């Protein structure tokens, strides 16, 4: 997750954003953005609330 006054270059030109989640593993179908399809988007065990 990146926050700030951002300009992100993509296949359809530059986009001005205030926050983005960029793909770090290369598996996203929506490059350069993360679409949660790759292994790096899997939640950490510590971040997942326990089921009761």
C-alpha positions in Angstrom: 0.0 0.0 0.0 1.4 3.4 -1.0 -0.2 6.7 0.1 0.5 10.2 -0.9 0.2 12.5 -3.9 0.9 9.8 -6.5 1.2 9.6 -10.3 1.1 6.0 -11.4 2.1 5.1 -14.9 0.0 2.3 -16.5 -0.8 0.9 -19.9 -3.5 3.6 -20.4 -1.4 6.5 -19.3 -0.7 8.2 -16.0 -3.2 8.2 -13.2 -3.3 10.6 -10.2 -4.1 8.7 -7.0 -3.9 9.3 -3.3 -3.4 5.6 -2.4 -2.7 2.5 -4.3 -1.8 -1.1 -3.7 0.9 -2.0 -6.3 1.7 -5.6 -7.4 4.9 -6.9 -6.0 4.8 -10.4 -7.4 3.9 -9.9 -11.1 0.8 -12.1 -10.9 -1.8 -9.4 -11.1 -4.0 -9.1 -14.3 -4.3 -5.4 -13.5 -0.6 -4.3 -13.6 0.8 -2.2 -12.0 -2.0 -2.6 -9.4 -2.6 -5.6 -7.1 -5.8 -7.6 -7.8 -5.1 -10.0 -5.0 -4.5 -12.9 -7.4 -0.9 -13.6 -6.5 0.8 -15.3 -3.5 1.9 -12.0 -2.0 -1.7 -11.0 -1.4 -2.4 -13.9 0.9 -3.2 -12.8 4.4 -0.7 -13.5 7.2 -1.9 -15.9 9.8 -1.3 -13.2 12.5 -3.6 -10.7 10.7 -6.6 -13.1 10.3 -9.1 -13.0 13.2 -9.7 -16.3 14.8 -13.1 -18.0 14.1 -15.2 -18.5 17.3 
